[in-house]
Amino acid sequence: MVERVVVGPWKTNCYIYSSTKKECIIIDPGGSESEIASRVDVLNMVPVGIALTHGHVDHLAALGKLRDSYAARGYKLPIAISPLDRRFLGTGGRETHRENLEFLGLDEMSFFGVDADELPKADVRLKEGDRVFDMDLVVLETPGHTPGSVCLYAEKEGILFSGDTIFFDGVGRSDLSGGSEKNLRESIQKKIAVLPPETRVFPGHGPFTSVEREKRGNIYLKGMPQVPVPVVQRSPLIAQRQAAAAAAQKALAPAPRSASAGKRSPGSPSAARKLAGKRPAASGKKPLRKRSASKPGRTAIRPPARTVKTSTKKPAGQDRAKRPPAKPVRGKRPVAVKKGSASRPPRRNPAQATRSTKAPGAGRKPPR
């Protein structure tokens, strides 16, 4: 389950992710802690922790207030971040954010507010291949946007939370403190481009996308040079998926054509179709009868061909005169049929329609 809440002045995507029925993880709470908490309550979920894809202010501005609000309700939410970005949290974290915001010409009050306290410290360190809060999310280290940028990958669901590493038709910026364009390119090429094409990507800003779509339409991925170095992942699931994909691609590769590739061998399908059209050579043996497909073990004998008899009847009316007249029924008078009343039934006397009460044969004349 993935639920998105757009928060903060920079429209950051905060995600609520769950692979169970009751527990969930909050990813990148960049602002509006009350809106995030109310969305979790609507989903009837219990948060077990907060995961950060990196340490920039627009992804953790509501961290302190969100943690305190759940602590007042009796829930302790541990915070997980890469150790390379721990300088954005705890003592000195506000100063680090102030420097980055001054570089961009912004004020920290627009993110933290006036009465903001010091940012809390990290409780869990995210490293390559680690699982996040015992859920099916695996950490992929993708430095470049920041030294400790990570992506969270759920292989079973085919989901990737990319943070600010890659977006729909774009990639993260690398001109802030600690950023590196070279590391960003290598991270995208080695960790994201090798994922299955159908993997859905949930970025830190903007609409959703997929690995296949970005490899086809993202100009930053098109211009990246291909690195021949094999990718080594700590996660065994990802390594198995890459090995299976390589084996399938090798099996589907076309075989090299030889000099005699243009000639057709007798055993080729086209040669078999030609041979199937020829009649067998004449021999003294009788041809085998075909077996029936519906009843194995019995032979299907074709019935003899039916002969169509031509009709020798004369047109109606020609032999009507030669037919003998119909014999009258004994004891009954023939009914005279008037002209034009052939289709009408003969009229009967109502007295004759009643059943006779005489004994059978009474009233008849004795034979002469």
C-alpha positions as CSV (number, residue, x, y, z in Angstrom):
1,M,0.0,0.0,0.0
2,V,1.4,3.4,-1.0
3,E,-0.4,6.7,0.0
4,R,1.0,10.1,-1.0
5,V,0.6,13.3,0.9
6,V,2.0,16.5,-0.8
7,V,3.4,18.8,1.9
8,G,5.6,21.8,2.4
9,P,6.3,24.9,0.3
10,W,8.2,22.9,-2.2
11,K,5.4,20.3,-2.7
12,T,7.3,17.4,-1.4
13,N,5.9,13.9,-1.7
14,C,5.5,12.3,1.7
15,Y,4.7,8.6,1.4
16,I,2.9,6.3,3.8
17,Y,4.0,2.7,2.9
18,S,2.8,-0.6,4.3
19,S,3.4,-4.2,3.4
20,T,1.2,-5.5,6.3
21,K,-2.4,-4.8,7.4
22,K,-1.8,-2.6,10.4
23,E,1.8,-1.2,10.5
24,C,3.2,1.5,8.2
25,I,6.3,3.6,7.5
26,I,6.3,7.4,7.0
27,I,8.8,8.4,4.3
28,D,10.1,12.0,4.0
29,P,7.8,14.1,6.2
30,G,8.7,17.5,4.7
31,G,5.9,19.5,6.4
32,S,2.2,19.5,7.6
33,E,2.7,17.0,10.4
34,S,-1.0,17.3,11.3
35,E,-2.1,16.4,7.7
36,I,0.3,13.4,7.7
37,A,-1.0,12.1,11.1
38,S,-4.6,12.5,10.1
39,R,-4.0,10.6,6.9
40,V,-2.5,7.7,8.8
41,D,-5.5,7.7,11.1
42,V,-7.9,7.6,8.2
43,L,-6.0,4.6,6.8
44,N,-6.3,2.9,10.3
45,M,-2.6,2.3,10.4
46,V,0.0,2.4,13.2
47,P,3.4,4.0,12.2
48,V,6.5,2.0,13.3
49,G,9.1,4.5,12.1
50,I,10.2,7.4,9.9
51,A,12.6,6.8,7.0
52,L,14.4,9.6,5.2
53,T,15.8,9.3,1.6
54,H,18.2,12.1,2.3
55,G,18.7,15.0,4.8
56,H,17.5,18.1,2.9
57,V,15.1,20.4,4.8
58,D,12.2,19.9,2.4
59,H,12.1,16.2,3.3
60,L,12.3,16.4,7.1
61,A,10.9,19.8,8.2
62,A,8.0,18.1,10.1
63,L,10.2,15.5,11.7
64,G,10.4,16.9,15.2
65,K,6.7,17.9,15.5
66,L,5.5,14.6,14.0
67,R,7.6,12.6,16.4
68,D,6.5,14.6,19.4
69,S,2.8,14.3,18.5
70,Y,3.0,10.5,18.3
71,A,5.1,10.4,21.5
72,A,2.2,12.2,23.3
73,R,-0.2,9.4,22.1
74,G,2.2,6.7,23.3
75,Y,3.9,5.8,20.1
76,K,7.7,5.9,19.7
77,L,8.9,6.5,16.2
78,P,12.6,5.8,15.4
79,I,14.2,7.8,12.7
80,A,16.3,6.1,9.9
81,I,18.8,7.9,7.7
82,S,22.1,7.2,6.0
83,P,25.1,7.9,8.3
84,L,26.6,10.1,5.6
85,D,23.6,12.5,6.0
86,R,23.5,12.5,9.8
87,R,24.9,16.0,9.9
88,F,21.4,17.3,8.9
89,L,19.9,16.0,12.2
90,G,20.6,16.6,15.9
91,T,22.9,19.3,17.2
92,G,24.1,21.5,14.4
93,G,21.4,20.3,12.0
94,R,19.6,23.7,11.9
95,E,22.9,25.4,11.0
96,T,23.5,23.1,8.1
97,H,20.1,23.7,6.7
98,R,20.5,27.5,7.1
99,E,23.6,27.4,5.0
100,N,21.9,25.5,2.2
101,L,18.9,27.8,2.3
102,E,21.1,31.0,2.2
103,F,22.8,29.6,-0.9
104,L,19.4,29.3,-2.5
105,G,18.2,32.7,-1.2
106,L,15.5,31.3,1.1
107,D,14.7,31.6,4.8
108,E,14.5,28.6,7.1
109,M,11.4,30.1,8.9
110,S,9.3,29.1,5.9
111,F,10.1,25.4,6.6
112,F,10.6,25.2,10.4
113,G,8.5,28.1,11.7
114,V,9.3,30.5,14.5
115,D,8.9,28.2,17.5
116,A,10.8,25.2,16.0
117,D,13.0,23.1,18.3
118,E,16.3,21.4,17.5
119,L,16.0,18.5,15.1
120,P,16.0,15.0,16.7
121,K,18.9,12.6,16.3
122,A,18.9,9.6,14.1
123,D,18.1,6.2,15.7
124,V,18.7,3.8,12.7
125,R,21.5,4.0,10.1
126,L,20.5,3.0,6.6
127,K,23.1,1.0,4.6
128,E,23.2,-0.9,1.4
129,G,21.1,-4.0,1.5
130,D,19.4,-3.3,4.9
131,R,15.7,-3.8,5.5
132,V,13.8,-0.8,6.7
133,F,11.9,-1.5,10.0
134,D,11.4,-5.2,9.2
135,M,9.4,-4.5,6.1
136,D,10.1,-5.6,2.5
137,L,12.0,-2.4,1.7
138,V,15.7,-2.7,0.8
139,V,18.1,0.2,0.9
140,L,20.0,1.1,-2.3
141,E,22.8,3.7,-1.7
142,T,22.5,6.3,-4.5
143,P,24.9,9.2,-3.6
144,G,25.0,12.3,-5.8
145,H,22.2,14.6,-4.7
146,T,23.7,14.3,-1.2
147,P,26.4,12.0,0.1
148,G,23.9,9.9,1.9
149,S,21.0,9.8,-0.6
150,V,19.3,6.4,-0.7
151,C,16.5,4.7,-2.6
152,L,14.1,2.3,-0.9
153,Y,13.2,-0.7,-3.1
154,A,10.4,-3.3,-2.6
155,E,11.2,-6.0,-5.1
156,K,8.0,-8.1,-4.5
157,E,5.7,-5.1,-5.1
158,G,8.0,-3.6,-7.8
159,I,8.2,-0.2,-6.1
160,L,11.1,2.2,-5.7
161,F,11.1,5.4,-3.6
162,S,13.7,7.4,-5.3
163,G,13.8,10.6,-3.2
164,D,15.5,13.4,-5.2
165,T,17.8,11.0,-7.2
166,I,15.5,10.7,-10.2
167,F,12.2,12.3,-11.1
168,F,9.7,12.1,-14.0
169,D,11.8,13.4,-16.9
170,G,14.6,14.6,-14.7
171,V,17.2,13.9,-12.0
172,G,18.2,15.6,-8.8
173,R,20.5,18.6,-8.6
174,S,24.1,18.2,-7.6
175,D,25.2,21.8,-7.0
176,L,24.4,22.0,-3.3
177,S,26.9,21.2,-0.5
178,G,28.0,17.5,-0.7
179,G,26.5,17.0,-4.2
180,S,28.4,15.3,-7.1
181,E,27.2,15.0,-10.7
182,K,29.6,12.1,-11.3
183,N,28.3,10.1,-8.4
184,L,24.7,10.9,-9.3
185,R,25.2,9.5,-12.9
186,E,26.8,6.3,-11.6
187,S,24.1,5.8,-9.0
188,I,21.3,6.1,-11.5
189,Q,23.1,3.8,-14.0
190,K,24.2,1.1,-11.6
191,K,21.3,1.1,-9.1
192,I,18.2,2.3,-10.9
193,A,18.7,1.6,-14.6
194,V,19.3,-2.1,-13.9
195,L,16.0,-2.7,-12.1
196,P,13.1,-4.4,-13.9
197,P,11.5,-2.1,-16.5
198,E,8.1,-2.4,-14.9
199,T,9.3,-1.0,-11.6
200,R,7.1,1.9,-10.5
201,V,9.2,4.9,-9.3
202,F,7.8,7.3,-6.6
203,P,10.0,10.4,-6.6
204,G,10.4,13.1,-3.9
205,H,8.6,15.7,-6.2
206,G,6.2,15.5,-9.1
207,P,4.2,12.6,-10.6
208,F,5.0,8.9,-10.5
209,T,6.9,7.2,-13.3
210,S,8.6,3.9,-14.1
211,V,12.1,2.6,-14.9
212,E,11.1,1.7,-18.5
213,R,9.6,5.1,-19.1
214,E,12.6,7.0,-17.8
215,K,15.1,4.9,-19.8
216,R,13.1,5.7,-22.9
217,G,12.2,9.3,-22.4
218,N,14.6,10.9,-19.8
219,I,17.3,12.8,-21.6
220,Y,19.6,12.4,-18.6
221,L,19.5,8.7,-18.9
222,K,19.9,8.7,-22.7
223,G,23.1,10.7,-22.5
224,M,24.7,8.6,-19.9
225,P,27.6,6.4,-21.1
226,Q,27.3,2.7,-20.5
227,V,29.7,1.3,-17.9
228,P,30.9,-2.2,-18.6
229,V,31.6,-2.9,-15.0
230,P,29.1,-5.6,-13.6
231,V,26.7,-4.4,-10.9
232,V,27.1,-6.0,-7.5
233,Q,24.2,-5.8,-5.1
234,R,24.2,-6.8,-1.5
235,S,20.6,-7.9,-1.7
236,P,20.4,-11.5,-2.8
237,L,16.9,-10.9,-4.3
238,I,18.2,-8.2,-6.6
239,A,21.3,-10.4,-7.6
240,Q,19.1,-13.3,-8.4
241,R,16.8,-11.1,-10.6
242,Q,19.7,-9.7,-12.5
243,A,21.3,-13.2,-13.1
244,A,17.9,-14.5,-14.3
245,A,17.5,-11.6,-16.7
246,A,21.0,-12.1,-18.1
247,A,20.4,-15.8,-18.6
248,A,17.1,-15.2,-20.3
249,Q,18.6,-12.6,-22.6
250,K,21.5,-15.0,-23.5
251,A,19.0,-17.8,-24.3
252,L,16.9,-15.6,-26.5
253,A,19.9,-14.3,-28.5
254,P,19.9,-15.5,-32.2
255,A,22.5,-18.1,-33.2
256,P,25.2,-17.0,-35.7
257,R,24.4,-17.9,-39.3
258,S,26.9,-20.1,-41.1
259,A,27.9,-20.2,-44.7
260,S,25.3,-22.9,-45.5
261,A,22.5,-21.0,-43.7
262,G,20.7,-20.2,-46.9
263,K,20.3,-23.9,-47.8
264,R,17.4,-25.8,-46.2
265,S,18.1,-29.1,-44.7
266,P,15.7,-32.1,-45.2
267,G,14.8,-31.8,-41.5
268,S,13.8,-28.1,-41.6
269,P,10.1,-27.2,-41.2
270,S,9.8,-25.8,-44.7
271,A,11.3,-29.1,-46.1
272,A,8.9,-31.1,-43.9
273,R,6.0,-29.1,-45.3
274,K,7.1,-29.8,-48.9
275,L,7.5,-33.5,-48.1
276,A,4.1,-33.6,-46.5
277,G,2.4,-32.5,-49.7
278,K,3.9,-35.4,-51.7
279,R,2.2,-38.8,-52.1
280,P,3.9,-41.9,-50.8
281,A,5.6,-44.2,-53.2
282,A,3.5,-47.1,-54.5
283,S,4.3,-50.4,-52.8
284,G,2.7,-53.8,-52.3
285,K,1.7,-53.1,-48.7
286,K,-1.7,-51.8,-47.9
287,P,-1.9,-48.4,-46.4
288,L,-2.5,-48.3,-42.7
289,R,-5.9,-47.2,-41.6
290,K,-6.1,-44.0,-39.5
291,R,-6.7,-44.3,-35.8
292,S,-9.5,-42.3,-34.2
293,A,-8.3,-39.4,-32.0
294,S,-11.3,-39.7,-29.7
295,K,-11.1,-43.5,-29.0
296,P,-7.5,-44.7,-28.8
297,G,-6.9,-48.3,-29.8
298,R,-9.7,-48.4,-32.5
299,T,-9.4,-47.8,-36.2
300,A,-11.6,-45.3,-37.8
301,I,-13.3,-46.8,-40.9
302,R,-14.8,-44.4,-43.3
303,P,-18.4,-45.2,-44.3
304,P,-19.0,-45.9,-48.0
305,A,-19.8,-42.9,-50.1
306,R,-23.5,-42.3,-50.4
307,T,-25.1,-42.3,-53.8
308,V,-27.5,-39.5,-54.6
309,K,-30.7,-40.8,-56.2
310,T,-32.4,-38.7,-58.7
311,S,-36.1,-38.3,-58.3
312,T,-38.3,-40.1,-60.9
313,K,-41.6,-38.7,-59.7
314,K,-43.8,-37.0,-62.2
315,P,-45.2,-33.6,-61.6
316,A,-48.2,-33.4,-59.5
317,G,-51.5,-33.8,-61.4
318,Q,-50.2,-36.1,-64.3
319,D,-51.0,-39.5,-62.6
320,R,-54.0,-38.4,-60.7
321,A,-56.4,-40.0,-63.1
322,K,-54.7,-43.4,-62.8
323,R,-55.0,-43.7,-59.1
324,P,-57.7,-45.9,-57.8
325,P,-60.6,-44.2,-56.0
326,A,-60.5,-44.3,-52.3
327,K,-62.6,-47.1,-50.7
328,P,-65.5,-45.9,-48.7
329,V,-65.6,-46.7,-45.1
330,R,-68.2,-49.2,-44.2
331,G,-71.2,-47.7,-42.4
332,K,-70.3,-44.1,-43.2
333,R,-71.2,-42.0,-46.0
334,P,-68.6,-40.1,-47.9
335,V,-68.6,-36.4,-47.2
336,A,-69.1,-34.3,-50.2
337,V,-66.5,-31.6,-50.5
338,K,-67.6,-28.4,-52.1
339,K,-65.5,-26.5,-54.5
340,G,-63.0,-24.1,-52.7
341,S,-63.6,-25.6,-49.3
342,A,-60.8,-28.1,-49.2
343,S,-59.1,-26.5,-46.3
344,R,-62.3,-26.3,-44.2
345,P,-63.3,-29.3,-41.9
346,P,-66.6,-30.9,-42.6
347,R,-69.6,-29.8,-40.6
348,R,-71.2,-32.2,-38.2
349,N,-74.7,-32.4,-36.8
350,P,-74.7,-31.6,-33.2
351,A,-76.8,-34.7,-32.6
352,Q,-74.2,-36.8,-34.2
353,A,-71.5,-35.3,-32.0
354,T,-73.0,-36.7,-28.8
355,R,-71.7,-40.1,-27.8
356,S,-74.2,-43.0,-28.6
357,T,-75.7,-44.9,-25.7
358,K,-76.4,-48.0,-27.8
359,A,-74.4,-51.1,-27.5
360,P,-71.6,-51.6,-29.9
361,G,-73.0,-52.8,-33.3
362,A,-76.6,-52.0,-32.4
363,G,-78.7,-50.4,-35.2
364,R,-76.6,-51.9,-38.0
365,K,-78.2,-54.0,-40.7
366,P,-77.1,-57.6,-40.7
367,P,-75.0,-58.7,-43.6
368,R,-76.8,-60.3,-46.5
